[in-house]
Amino acid sequence: MIKVVVACGGGIFTTSVVTDRLEEIMKKNKIRHTITPHKITEIPSITGEDLIVVTGKTSATNDEGIPVMIGISLFTGVGEEEFTEEFLAKVKEIEETKGQNG
Amino acid sequence: MEKMKMNKELLFIREHFTTKEEIINNTCSIAERLGYVNEKFKTDIIKRENEFPTGLDTAVPIAMPHVGTNCNTSFMSITTVEKPVNFKYMDGTEGEAPVEIVFLFGIVHPEDQMEVLKKLTALFRDEDRLNRIKDAQTNEEGFETMKEFLGDFVEAS
């Protein structure tokens, strides 16, 4: 189970669209997941999640070290394939780490 | 379920605005007159645009300022400009996007608007369609073009 956070500035338009695209990608790749919306300003303090996808500008990092990926390409379509590959590789990495930890 | 409103009065075609504030002020004051938003909406849009800009490096550069606060009904508006107007990039890229089309939205219940939002995302990826909007010469032409794209997903008036 991969727990993904989608974070944007206003939390409406881009979040809705990017959440929808991530759902599609993960369903297609049979990845069990949850997706929770947050605001960009909350990035440092998010806990108990595996991966944060941001749809706006940020240089913020998470205090617990949860990886942050810029997912704006899922919205604009520019560089979407590259993002999807990176995202899936990251998910695989997280799943493997989780597996090792039991 | 409430459809997003697309009112002909909120289409501003080939305007001579030179700053993003002019575009936002113009749209928001008409939206307020139509009763779609209250007077605080404009401040929310400008604040959001300053904190989290919405300029995009699409085939025809666009910006899409939007909030859901101080808004009574979901609506969309379009402004096209004679000369590009700078907006900061959404992804934090250095410099500014030379924006030619501004889509300004109020979205009250995003879950009700998923279909139209998806449709709009498809539009943002479509160079030919963006060019058609950019090149529209009159409000009528812009309105018909948008109606053709968004069809049943909006309440056009």
Interface residues (C-beta under 8 A of the other chain):
Chain A: C8 G9 G10 I12 F13 T14 T15 S16 V17 D20 I40 T55 G56 K57 T58 S59 I70 I72 F75 T76 G77 V78
Chain B: R48 E51 F52 P53 L56 D57 T58 M64 H66 V67 G68 Y89 M90 D91 G92 F105 I107 P110 E111 Q113 M114 L117 K118 T121 F124 R125
